[in-house]
Amino acid sequence: MNYWLKCLYLALSVNVTLAADYQTDILPIFTKHCIECHGPEKQKSDLRLDLRSAAMKGGSEGVVILPGKPEESPLLNYVTLPQDHEKRMPPKGEGLSAEEVQHLREWITGGAPWPEEHAGVDERLKHWSWQPLMKIEAPETEGNPIDYFIRQKLQTQFNKQVEMSPKADRNTLIRRLSFDLHGLPPTPEAVDSFQNDPDLDAYSKLVDKMLASPHYGERYARHWLDIAHYADTHGFERDKRRNTAWRYRDYVIAAFNENKPYDQFLREQIAGDVIHPDSEAATVATGFLAAGPWDFVGQVETPSPELRRASRVLDLDDMTTQVMTSTMAMSVNCARCHDHKLDPISQAEYYRLTAVFAGVKRDERITNVALQKTYEEKKATLAARRSQLTHEVASLEGTGLDLADVVGGGNGYGTGVHGNGIDPRSGAVQTQKSGDLNKVVPNQYTKTKFPYIDGVLVADGGGGKESIPVSSTGITITGIPTTSRKAWDHIRNGPVGSQHSPELGGIDFTKDGHTLLGIHANSGITFDLAAIRKEGGHEAMRFTTNVGYFGAGGGNRADVWIYIDGLSVSAFKHLKREDGLKPIDIPLPETARFLTLLATDGENGYGSDQIGFGDPKLKAESPRELTEADRIKLTKLRAEAQQLDREIATLGPPPKFFGIVASDKMPDVRLMRRGEPEAETGDPLAPGALSLLAGLNPELAPKEAPEGARRRALAEWITHADNPLTARVIVNRLWHWHFGQGIVTTPSDFGLGGDRPSHPELLDWLAGELIRKKWSLREIHRLILTSDTWRQISTYTENHPGVSIDAGNRYLWRQNPRRIEAEVVRDAVLFVSGKLNHQRGGPGFEDFKYTEAYAPVYDYIVADKPELWRRSIYRYIVRTTPDVFMTTLDCPDPANLTPKRMTTTTPLQSLALFNNEFMLKQAGYLADRLTKESGPDLAKQVQKAFFHCFGREPSAEESRFATEFIQTQGLSALCRSLFNANEFVYID
């Protein structure tokens, strides 16, 4: 069809799509206007238009050609912009003619077809790591196959100039093995037993024994948690607690100790709740997806939809990056804003991966429905009886009903939850601290569902003229000043959010049995005295408390009002911190129905207006005298209460964990230009994987697929038999953990930006062996640990040829000496001093003082009691406030994925090991242990000290120097010095 006939069709507006020919119509346009800047020599904005494979991926501005959608294709927009527009293409000259623009429109409308000769071959797809595993047969030689590969490489690489080093002695091997598999030094008894074992298979049996120990799981779980960037708090500015995150940590420990097949281990962490919905362990495994940091403010608290979208994009990026980096060592997050600069991963592929997780969010969830139901039923039965007992005991003792405990959801006798509160707008229970409350409706009284609390409100007196309801029966009050009509946080059992201090008048109302009912202006609460009397049996009562201004000093002030049935019985105008505590003792006659406590802002704004009612009690007017029968009854009640406490403690924490929950609706995921959530483009994307693995189909599920099906499909794709990366990556990680560096030295980057393997045949043979051994990591451990390669000495002479040829020991002509990690240093010190607490599992120990606030405060304390002497794997890990001692020893930041621990040598490390209070205490405990084991004999003390710390006897010279040192400086000083020795923190 000639040009004029085409124009005739267009002029007559005939509704026919005319497909332009690429060779005759499109290629000339690209050649004339585009290839100079977007061709083989130059790719401005990372866009190349001479090859289909490159053009369809787009550039840094995103995809520019959307086949079948000309009006949505940015390329067409760029070439039709006005000549002076900054984004008009080409930037110089007259630009495309109307005919050329029409050709482009027709071509894109027709699906943008390209002939095969212009398709292009992406050379990056030939990268070694994306090829199928090489089929390498085990060498037909005696001994461990690993040694064959290592020796062959040394011979070919260095022309037989470098050979493997001799085997280390038994003393060195057991110490190396113990730290490697357990993260602990061997006991002197174990060292002695191994050294004197005549069995030729003694070493192999020792390997098997150590692999079977529960310490193995505790050691290797720490390696995996580094990759998962696990912690027990959210991170970001609020850094709120995750008190149930530990269940995922315990799952990882158990998985290693059970020798769970690695492919199953991965599938459970990505989609265990879908694959095995009735399995508690498989459900808890998905805590992996939620283990990283989470912006609570950006995803929950902010009123800005834009900030929420931005935070959600980062959340999905974290999940996607963690899964793909940990399992396949692919840096997919580099494609969030544009096509990957190095690897053949398009921006569209990145967003298809995020679509896998688009239907989940992080939150606490139950581990198993049946377990949760059973747990709640048991706890409710026990708690009901415990509450009844508490009430009976308190009634006999006359201690009084605590209104702060009632606010915390309790019965007034200690069953309430400290920190819990009531929303003054709705009467709803609030477990989390809040800030400025929105949508406040002043003088709206809301009845609550609490048995002893009638209702709540936020007050504004309108200059004393407003009638403010303070009961569900319609009782009102007047005479209240004008307020700011605002409220902050909630009415609390304890301090309110961001409270200046819980201390006033020399009393800290969070300690020593004290309680505090916290109210921030302008909130109020009314208690139902009739309901309390009905339950407690008291007719006439008294209300006693000490009220005060718990905000900051200076000009800050607030008003306090107390009413009985709407009648004012006590008031404090312009109460300040400097006024201290005001004692209150108010009689409550039998006819009194409601007690109202109200705080207003002192007519100067509500900032810092934290009012506290200290030890707020309702007591009987005339306490009864105990009879002998009463005392006998009290003894029985207390005994039963103690038994119930034991039964409740045995139940343990509820079956909940911090993981992922499904969204109510599956959100659409679109490509985002430059990664901007406000710049979405194109149609919703179906979940998909990467196309760079030729043997695997990247199509995971249709766009309509539910979220569970998406995760399951990705889990199966990652662990598919034809995926070469998954097995390669994990055996390389094991190699890295055993030798200090991997066969590939970039364990989380197998792409073009990463390293190439030093021993590619060995890597693929190990990966194949893992699959042949049914994905048993323990089998690979055993292979590595029983090899001559691993058992080599690490020492060498200066004239050894390997020093000049392979100084970095990449080809393993010797073993690598390694410094033990921060956690291992801490655990080894406790182990040697005899103070290590071997309690396993459960909530982590907290070596800090926790203060609830808008941004919680974590103040670290000296770990000097048994519950803080557990292994470091069980430490409660805080993201934004790390332990300084651990950080000094290179403990990584849990906000980041850590495939490879950093090892530094700084003066601060020496100072910390020598002067930290924890180290000083443990040195003293080791001295005590040595004295008990050896008595006053200094030589024996020195011998024992060296055996505990180094796993060997001291030399004659060392013994002489150490004995003299004890005589002048003391045994504790010697222990302190041994903890600081290189031999203690390094393994050969």
ROKE-63495 format. One record per residue (C-alpha): x, y negated, z negated. Coordinates in steps of 0.2 Angstrom, whole numbers, plus 5000, padded with zeros to 4 digits. Layout:
    c1    c2    c3
     X     Y     Z
...
***
This chain:
    c1    c2    c3
  5000  5000  5000
  5008  4983  5005
  5009  4968  4994
  4995  4958  5002
  4983  4972  5000
  4987  4973  4981
  4984  4954  4980
  4967  4956  4988
  4962  4969  4975
  4968  4958  4961
  4958  4943  4969
  4942  4953  4970
  4945  4959  4952
  4943  4977  4957
  4944  4987  4941
  4957  4999  4947
  4974  5002  4938
  4988  5002  4951
  5004  5011  4945
  5020  5002  4949
  5035  5013  4955
  5050  5013  4944
  5063  5014  4958
  5056  5001  4970
  5047  4989  4958
  5054  4990  4940
  5073  4995  4942
  5076  4979  4953
  5068  4968  4939
  5079  4976  4926
  5094  4974  4937
  5091  4956  4941
  5085  4949  4925
  5090  4961  4910
  5104  4973  4913
  5118  4959  4910
  5113  4958  4892
  5104  4974  4889
  5114  4987  4899
  5128  4999  4897
  5141  4985  4894
  5131  4974  4882
  5116  4977  4871
  5110  4961  4863
  5098  4964  4849
  5103  4982  4851
  5092  4984  4866
  5096  4994  4881
  5085  4995  4896
  5094  5005  4909
  5090  5022  4901
  5074  5029  4896
  5081  5037  4880
  5088  5020  4874
  5074  5008  4880
  5060  5018  4872
  5068  5017  4855
  5069  4998  4856
  5081  4987  4847
  5083  4977  4831
  5067  4968  4835
  5058  4985  4836
  5050  4995  4850
  5047  4984  4865
  5038  4996  4877
  5022  5004  4871
  5017  5016  4886
  4999  5013  4891
  4998  4997  4880
  5004  4982  4890
  4996  4969  4879
  5004  4976  4864
  5021  4978  4872
  5033  4964  4866
  5043  4965  4882
  5029  4959  4892
  5026  4945  4880
  5045  4940  4880
  5045  4938  4899
  5029  4927  4900
  5033  4915  4886
  5036  4896  4891
  5053  4893  4898
  5058  4882  4883
  5053  4895  4870
  5067  4903  4860
  5061  4921  4862
  5058  4919  4881
  5067  4932  4892
  5078  4930  4901
  5084  4915  4891
  5091  4906  4906
  5084  4903  4924
  5067  4903  4931
  5062  4920  4924
  5051  4933  4931
  5039  4929  4945
  5021  4932  4944
  5023  4947  4955
  5037  4954  4944
  5026  4952  4928
  5012  4961  4937
  5023  4975  4942
  5029  4977  4923
  5011  4976  4917
  5005  4990  4930
  5020  5001  4925
  5017  5000  4907
  4998  5003  4909
  5002  5018  4919
  5012  5026  4905
  5029  5018  4909
  5036  5033  4919
  5054  5035  4922
  5063  5046  4935
  5074  5060  4927
  5090  5052  4934
  5087  5037  4923
  5082  5047  4908
  5100  5046  4901
  5108  5059  4889
  5112  5053  4872
  5130  5059  4869
  5127  5057  4850
  5116  5073  4850
  5132  5083  4853
  5138  5079  4835
  5144  5094  4826
  5132  5094  4811
  5117  5095  4822
  5122  5110  4831
  5116  5128  4826
  5126  5137  4814
  5141  5145  4822
  5139  5164  4821
  5155  5169  4812
  5158  5186  4806
  5167  5189  4790
  5185  5193  4793
  5190  5211  4792
  5203  5208  4779
  5205  5213  4761
  5201  5200  4747
  5190  5186  4747
  5185  5179  4765
  5187  5161  4759
  5206  5164  4757
  5207  5170  4775
  5199  5154  4782
  5210  5143  4770
  5226  5152  4775
  5223  5152  4793
  5220  5134  4793
  5236  5130  4784
  5246  5141  4796
  5238  5133  4812
  5237  5115  4805
  5255  5115  4798
  5264  5128  4808
  5267  5139  4793
  5276  5125  4784
  5263  5125  4769
  5257  5140  4760
  5244  5142  4746
  5251  5140  4728
  5252  5154  4716
  5237  5159  4704
  5235  5149  4688
  5238  5159  4671
  5223  5165  4662
  5224  5151  4649
  5222  5138  4663
  5209  5149  4672
  5197  5151  4657
  5198  5132  4653
  5195  5127  4671
  5181  5140  4673
  5172  5134  4657
  5172  5116  4661
  5167  5120  4679
  5152  5131  4675
  5147  5125  4657
  5154  5107  4656
  5162  5113  4639
  5179  5119  4633
  5181  5137  4629
  5181  5143  4611
  5198  5148  4604
  5190  5166  4602
  5185  5166  4620
  5203  5161  4626
  5211  5174  4615
  5199  5188  4621
  5202  5184  4639
  5221  5183  4637
  5222  5200  4629
  5209  5209  4640
  5218  5223  4649
  5204  5225  4662
  5209  5221  4679
  5192  5215  4683
  5192  5204  4667
  5191  5188  4677
  5177  5193  4688
  5167  5199  4673
  5171  5182  4665
  5164  5173  4680
  5148  5183  4679
  5146  5181  4661
  5148  5162  4662
  5136  5161  4677
  5123  5170  4666
  5124  5158  4652
  5111  5145  4649
  5125  5132  4649
  5127  5135  4667
  5110  5127  4671
  5113  5113  4659
  5129  5109  4669
  5123  5110  4687
  5107  5102  4683
  5117  5086  4679
  5125  5087  4697
  5107  5088  4705
  5100  5075  4694
  5114  5063  4701
  5107  5066  4718
  5089  5063  4712
  5094  5047  4703
  5084  5053  4688
  5081  5043  4673
  5068  5041  4659
  5063  5023  4663
  5056  5014  4678
  5070  5002  4680
  5067  4984  4688
  5062  4970  4676
  5050  4979  4665
  5060  4995  4664
  5045  5004  4655
  5047  5021  4647
  5043  5037  4656
  5040  5048  4641
  5036  5064  4651
  5049  5063  4664
  5059  5076  4655
  5049  5090  4661
  5057  5088  4678
  5074  5089  4671
  5070  5105  4662
  5063  5112  4678
  5080  5109  4686
  5089  5117  4672
  5078  5132  4672
  5079  5134  4691
  5098  5135  4691
  5098  5147  4676
  5084  5158  4685
  5095  5158  4701
  5080  5152  4710
  5082  5153  4729
  5088  5137  4735
  5075  5136  4749
  5061  5139  4737
  5069  5126  4725
  5068  5113  4739
  5050  5117  4744
  5044  5116  4726
  5052  5099  4724
  5044  5092  4739
  5027  5101  4739
  5026  5114  4725
  5009  5108  4719
  5002  5112  4736
  5012  5128  4740
  5009  5135  4722
  4994  5125  4715
  4992  5137  4700
  5011  5136  4695
  5015  5124  4681
  5034  5125  4686
  5030  5122  4705
  5019  5107  4700
  5032  5099  4688
  5045  5101  4702
  5037  5087  4712
  5044  5076  4699
  5059  5075  4711
  5049  5063  4722
  5046  5052  4708
  5063  5053  4699
  5070  5036  4706
  5066  5018  4700
  5049  5011  4702
  5044  4993  4702
  5029  4992  4690
  5027  4974  4692
  5027  4974  4711
  5015  4989  4712
  5004  4986  4697
  5005  4969  4689
  5007  4957  4703
  4991  4948  4710
  5000  4945  4726
  4995  4958  4740
  5011  4953  4750
  5022  4958  4735
  5012  4974  4733
  5015  4979  4751
  5033  4974  4750
  5036  4985  4734
  5026  4999  4741
  5037  4999  4757
  5052  5000  4745
  5044  5014  4735
  5041  5025  4751
  5059  5021  4757
  5066  5028  4740
  5056  5044  4742
  5060  5047  4760
  5079  5042  4758
  5080  5054  4742
  5072  5069  4751
  5082  5067  4767
  5099  5062  4759
  5099  5076  4746
  5093  5090  4757
  5100  5086  4774
  5113  5072  4771
  5105  5061  4783
  5105  5042  4780
  5088  5039  4788
  5085  5023  4778
  5097  5014  4790
  5083  5015  4803
  5070  5005  4792
  5073  4989  4801
  5079  4995  4818
  5085  5010  4826
  5100  5018  4817
  5116  5010  4822
  5126  5026  4823
  5114  5041  4822
  5101  5046  4835
  5087  5041  4823
  5074  5029  4830
  5064  5017  4819
  5048  5026  4824
  5055  5042  4817
  5059  5033  4801
  5041  5027  4799
  5034  5044  4804
  5045  5051  4789
  5038  5039  4777
  5020  5044  4783
  5024  5060  4775
  5023  5052  4758
  5011  5038  4762
  4997  5047  4752
  5006  5049  4736
  5010  5037  4722
  5020  5039  4706
  5011  5041  4690
  5009  5053  4675
  4999  5069  4679
  4995  5085  4671
  5005  5100  4674
  4991  5112  4675
  4972  5110  4673
  4969  5126  4663
  4984  5122  4651
  4978  5104  4649
  4960  5110  4644
  4967  5123  4632
  4979  5110  4624
  4966  5097  4622
  4953  5109  4614
  4966  5115  4602
  4972  5098  4598
  4955  5090  4596
  4950  5104  4584
  4966  5102  4573
  4965  5083  4574
  4947  5082  4569
  4950  5093  4554
  4966  5083  4550
  4957  5067  4551
  4943  5073  4539
  4957  5079  4527
  4965  5062  4528
  4949  5053  4525
  4945  5064  4510
  4963  5062  4502
  4962  5043  4505
  4945  5042  4497
  4951  5051  4482
  4967  5041  4480
  4958  5024  4484
  4972  5019  4496
  4959  5010  4507
  4954  5010  4525
  4967  5002  4537
  4959  4991  4550
  4975  4991  4561
  4974  5009  4562
  4956  5008  4567
  4961  4996  4581
  4974  5010  4586
  4959  5022  4588
  4961  5030  4571
  4950  5034  4557
  4958  5020  4546
  4970  5033  4537
  4984  5035  4549
  4977  5044  4564
  4978  5029  4576
  4992  5026  4589
  5004  5012  4585
  5005  5000  4599
  4988  5004  4606
  4975  4990  4608
  4958  4984  4613
  4955  4973  4628
  4946  4957  4622
  4937  4956  4639
  4930  4973  4640
  4933  4983  4624
  4943  4996  4634
  4958  5005  4626
  4975  4998  4631
  4990  5008  4629
  5002  4996  4638
  5007  4979  4634
  5001  4965  4645
  5004  4947  4648
  4992  4933  4653
  4974  4940  4655
  4965  4936  4671
  4946  4934  4673
  4943  4929  4655
  4925  4924  4652
  4925  4914  4635
  4911  4918  4622
  4906  4934  4631
  4904  4947  4617
  4907  4964  4622
  4902  4979  4612
  4915  4993  4610
  4914  5012  4609
  4924  5013  4593
  4914  5020  4579
  4920  5006  4566
  4922  4992  4578
  4906  4983  4584
  4914  4972  4598
  4927  4959  4604
  4927  4942  4612
  4938  4927  4618
  4932  4911  4610
  4930  4893  4615
  4921  4882  4603
  4918  4867  4615
  4923  4855  4601
  4913  4864  4588
  4896  4863  4598
  4896  4880  4606
  4887  4895  4598
  4898  4910  4599
  4891  4927  4598
  4901  4938  4586
  4890  4954  4584
  4879  4965  4594
  4864  4960  4584
  4866  4942  4590
  4874  4933  4576
  4883  4918  4581
  4896  4905  4574
  4899  4887  4577
  4912  4874  4572
  4926  4882  4582
  4937  4869  4591
  4940  4868  4610
  4952  4881  4616
  4962  4883  4632
  4949  4897  4636
  4964  4909  4640
  4970  4925  4632
  4986  4935  4631
  4988  4953  4629
  4976  4963  4619
  4971  4966  4601
  4984  4978  4594
  4988  4991  4581
  5005  4982  4579
  5013  4967  4587
  5005  4960  4603
  5015  4959  4619
  5031  4948  4619
  5029  4944  4600
  5042  4933  4593
  5045  4945  4578
  5035  4957  4567
  5044  4950  4552
  5037  4937  4541
  5039  4933  4522
  5053  4945  4521
  5042  4960  4527
  5044  4969  4543
  5027  4975  4546
  5033  4989  4558
  5043  4998  4544
  5041  5006  4527
  5023  5011  4529
  5017  4993  4533
  5004  4990  4547
  5000  4975  4557
  4984  4970  4566
  4990  4959  4580
  4979  4946  4588
  4984  4933  4601
  4974  4917  4602
  4960  4916  4607
  4954  4933  4604
  4942  4940  4590
  4936  4957  4584
  4921  4962  4573
  4921  4977  4562
  4905  4987  4558
  4905  4988  4539
  4889  4998  4539
  4897  5011  4549
  4912  5011  4538
  4901  5013  4522
  4891  5027  4530
  4907  5037  4533
  4917  5032  4518
  4904  5031  4505
  4909  5014  4498
  4895  5002  4494
  4904  4987  4488
  4921  4984  4496
  4935  4971  4497
  4945  4965  4512
  4964  4962  4508
  4978  4957  4519
  4992  4945  4522
  4989  4934  4537
  5002  4924  4546
  5009  4916  4562
  5021  4928  4569
  5025  4917  4584
  5041  4906  4586
  5044  4892  4574
  5044  4873  4578
  5028  4865  4584
  5019  4881  4588
  5003  4884  4578
  4986  4893  4579
  4970  4894  4569
  4963  4909  4559
  4945  4911  4555
  4937  4925  4545
  4918  4928  4544
  4906  4939  4536
  4889  4941  4545
  4893  4924  4554
  4897  4915  4538
  4914  4908  4536
  4923  4915  4521
  4941  4909  4525
  4950  4898  4538
  4968  4892  4540
  4969  4877  4552
  4986  4874  4562
  4995  4889  4554
  5013  4889  4558
  5027  4901  4556
  5035  4890  4542
  5019  4892  4532
  5023  4911  4529
  5010  4923  4523
  4993  4919  4517
  4986  4932  4505
  4968  4936  4507
  4956  4945  4495
  4938  4944  4500
  4923  4953  4492
  4912  4962  4504
  4894  4965  4496
  4884  4980  4499
  4873  4970  4511
  4887  4964  4522
  4886  4971  4539
  4900  4963  4550
  4918  4957  4547
  4925  4946  4560
  4943  4941  4563
  4947  4927  4575
  4962  4917  4581
  4961  4901  4591
  4975  4891  4599
  4977  4876  4587
  4971  4865  4601
  4989  4864  4609
  4989  4878  4621
  4990  4897  4617
  5009  4899  4620
  5017  4909  4606
  5001  4910  4596
  5003  4927  4589
  4993  4930  4573
  4995  4945  4562
  4985  4953  4548
  4998  4962  4538
  4992  4978  4529
  4973  4974  4533
  4963  4986  4521
  4945  4989  4516
  4945  4995  4498
  4932  5001  4486
  4927  4987  4474
  4929  4998  4459
  4941  5013  4462
  4936  5029  4454
  4947  5037  4441
  4953  5055  4445
  4946  5069  4435
  4956  5086  4433
  4944  5093  4447
  4949  5079  4458
  4967  5082  4456
  4966  5100  4460
  4956  5096  4475
  4969  5083  4480
  4983  5097  4479
  4973  5109  4490
  4969  5095  4503
  4987  5090  4504
  4993  5108  4506
  4980  5111  4520
  4985  5094  4528
  5003  5100  4529
  4999  5116  4537
  4988  5107  4550
  5003  5095  4553
  5014  5110  4557
  5001  5118  4568
  4999  5101  4578
  5018  5100  4579
  5019  5118  4586
  5007  5112  4600
  5021  5101  4606
  5019  5086  4619
  5004  5087  4630
  5006  5096  4647
  5009  5080  4657
  5024  5074  4667
  5029  5059  4677
  5027  5064  4695
  5016  5060  4710
  4997  5059  4712
  4987  5058  4728
  4980  5041  4733
  4961  5039  4735
  4963  5036  4753
  4977  5040  4766
  4984  5024  4771
  4990  5021  4789
  5008  5019  4793
  5014  5009  4807
  5031  5003  4814
  5037  4987  4805
  5047  4975  4815
  5063  4972  4806
  5056  4982  4792
  5044  4968  4787
  5027  4975  4779
  5019  4959  4786
  5024  4963  4804
  5016  4980  4808
  5015  4984  4826
  5007  4998  4836
  4995  5012  4832
  4995  5022  4816
  5009  5035  4816
  5007  5054  4813
  5019  5062  4800
  5035  5068  4809
  5053  5073  4806
  5069  5070  4816
  5071  5075  4835
  5090  5076  4834
  5089  5095  4829
  5086  5103  4846
  5079  5120  4838
  5066  5111  4827
  5049  5103  4832
  5049  5086  4824
  5029  5086  4825
  5024  5090  4807
  5005  5086  4807
  4992  5076  4815
  4987  5059  4810
  4972  5065  4801
  4981  5078  4790
  4979  5076  4771
  4994  5071  4761
  4997  5089  4754
  4998  5096  4771
  5011  5083  4776
  5023  5086  4762
  5021  5105  4764
  5025  5103  4783
  5041  5093  4779
  5046  5106  4766
  5045  5120  4778
  5054  5110  4792
  5068  5106  4780
  5070  5124  4775
  5067  5132  4792
  5079  5146  4797
  5084  5135  4813
  5088  5120  4802
  5107  5120  4801
  5109  5105  4790
  5101  5111  4774
  5112  5126  4771
  5128  5117  4777
  5124  5102  4765
  5122  5113  4749
  5137  5124  4751
  5147  5108  4755
  5140  5101  4739
  5145  5117  4729
  5162  5116  4736
  5163  5098  4731
  5158  5102  4713
  5171  5116  4712
  5186  5107  4720
  5182  5088  4718
  5180  5085  4736
  5170  5094  4749
  5174  5102  4766
  5165  5087  4772
  5171  5073  4760
  5155  5063  4763
  5143  5075  4754
  5127  5064  4758
  5132  5059  4775
  5133  5072  4789
  5130  5059  4803
  5142  5050  4814
  5147  5038  4800
  5152  5053  4789
  5167  5064  4789
  5171  5079  4800
  5174  5096  4791
  5191  5100  4787
  5186  5119  4789
  5171  5120  4801
  5172  5139  4803
  5172  5141  4784
  5158  5129  4781
  5147  5138  4794
  5152  5155  4787
  5147  5149  4769
  5131  5142  4776
  5127  5158  4785
  5132  5168  4769
  5120  5158  4758
  5106  5163  4770
  5111  5181  4771
  5111  5181  4752
  5093  5175  4751
  5098  5157  4747
  5106  5162  4731
  5118  5148  4725
  5125  5160  4712
  5132  5171  4725
  5141  5156  4733
  5147  5151  4716
  5154  5168  4714
  5163  5168  4731
  5171  5152  4727
  5176  5155  4710
  5184  5173  4713
  5194  5166  4728
  5213  5164  4727
  5210  5147  4733
  5200  5141  4718
  5212  5150  4706
  5228  5141  4713
  5239  5131  4701
  5237  5112  4703
  5255  5108  4699
  5268  5106  4712
  5286  5101  4714
  5291  5084  4722
  5300  5093  4736
  5285  5104  4740
  5281  5102  4759
  5263  5099  4756
  5267  5083  4747
  5272  5075  4763
  5261  5084  4775
  5245  5084  4766
  5246  5073  4750
  5228  5072  4748
  5227  5091  4748
  5213  5091  4761
  5218  5109  4766
  5219  5116  4749
  5237  5122  4747
  5234  5119  4728
  5220  5116  4716
  5215  5098  4712
  5217  5092  4694
  5201  5083  4689
  5196  5072  4675
  5180  5077  4667
  5164  5066  4668
  5157  5055  4655
  5144  5067  4649
  5157  5081  4648
  5169  5070  4638
  5155  5067  4625
  5149  5085  4625
  5167  5092  4623
  5170  5080  4609
  5155  5086  4600
  5159  5104  4604
  5177  5103  4597
  5171  5094  4581
  5159  5107  4578
  5144  5095  4578
  5136  5100  4595
  5117  5103  4593
  5113  5117  4605
  5094  5113  4605
  5088  5115  4623
  5074  5107  4632
  5060  5095  4627
  5059  5076  4626
  5076  5068  4627
  5085  5061  4611
  5085  5043  4610
  5102  5035  4604
  5095  5018  4604
  5083  5007  4594
  5067  5004  4604
  5058  4987  4603
  5042  4986  4613
  5041  4969  4623
  5036  4963  4640
  5053  4969  4645
  5057  4983  4632
  5073  4981  4622
  5085  4996  4620
  5098  4993  4607
  5111  5007  4606
  5116  5015  4590
  5130  5026  4584
  5125  5044  4587
  5129  5050  4570
  5115  5062  4565
  5111  5080  4571
  5096  5075  4582
  5108  5064  4592
  5121  5077  4594
  5113  5087  4608
  5120  5089  4625
  5121  5074  4636
  5109  5082  4649
  5095  5079  4636
  5099  5061  4633
  5085  5048  4636
  5092  5039  4651
  5088  5020  4652
  5091  5012  4669
  5093  4994  4666
  5102  4995  4649
  5115  5009  4651
  5125  5015  4636
  5141  5005  4637
  5152  5020  4631
  5146  5031  4644
  5147  5018  4658
  5165  5014  4653
  5169  5032  4657
  5161  5030  4674
  5144  5037  4671
  5134  5032  4686
  5120  5020  4688
  5104  5030  4689
  5096  5017  4700
  5107  5024  4714
  5109  5041  4722
  5126  5048  4717
  5132  5062  4728
  5150  5059  4722
  5155  5053  4705
  5167  5038  4704
  5183  5041  4694
  5193  5025  4688
  5207  5023  4676
  5205  5007  4666
  5212  5000  4649
  5194  5000  4643
  5192  5018  4644
  5207  5021  4633
  5201  5008  4621
  5184  5016  4621
  5191  5034  4618
  5202  5027  4604
  5191  5015  4595
  5172  5018  4599
  5163  5022  4583
  5156  5038  4590
  5174  5044  4593
  5180  5039  4576
  5166  5048  4567
  5169  5064  4578
  5188  5063  4574
  5184  5063  4556
  5172  5078  4558
  5185  5088  4567
  5197  5084  4553
  5185  5091  4541
  5183  5107  4552
  5201  5110  4553
  5203  5108  4534
  5189  5121  4531
  5197  5133  4543
  5215  5131  4539
  5215  5124  4521
  5230  5113  4516
  5242  5121  4527
  5247  5107  4540
  5255  5119  4552
  5239  5129  4553
  5229  5113  4555
  5240  5108  4570
  5238  5125  4578
  5219  5125  4576
  5218  5107  4582
  5228  5112  4598
  5217  5127  4601
  5201  5118  4599
  5206  5103  4610
  5217  5111  4623
  5214  5130  4622
  5232  5134  4618
  5245  5134  4604
  5256  5119  4602
  5274  5120  4607
  5287  5120  4593
  5291  5102  4597
  5273  5097  4597
  5270  5106  4581
  5284  5097  4572
  5278  5080  4579
  5260  5083  4574
  5264  5089  4557
  5275  5073  4554
  5261  5062  4561
  5248  5070  4549
  5260  5067  4534
  5261  5048  4539
  5244  5044  4547
  5232  5058  4541
  5223  5072  4550
  5209  5062  4556
  5222  5051  4566
  5229  5066  4574
  5212  5072  4580
  5209  5054  4586
  5225  5055  4596
  5221  5072  4603
  5204  5066  4610
  5214  5053  4619
  5226  5065  4627
  5226  5067  4646
  5225  5086  4643
  5209  5084  4634
  5200  5074  4648
  5209  5082  4663
  5207  5100  4668
  5221  5108  4679
***
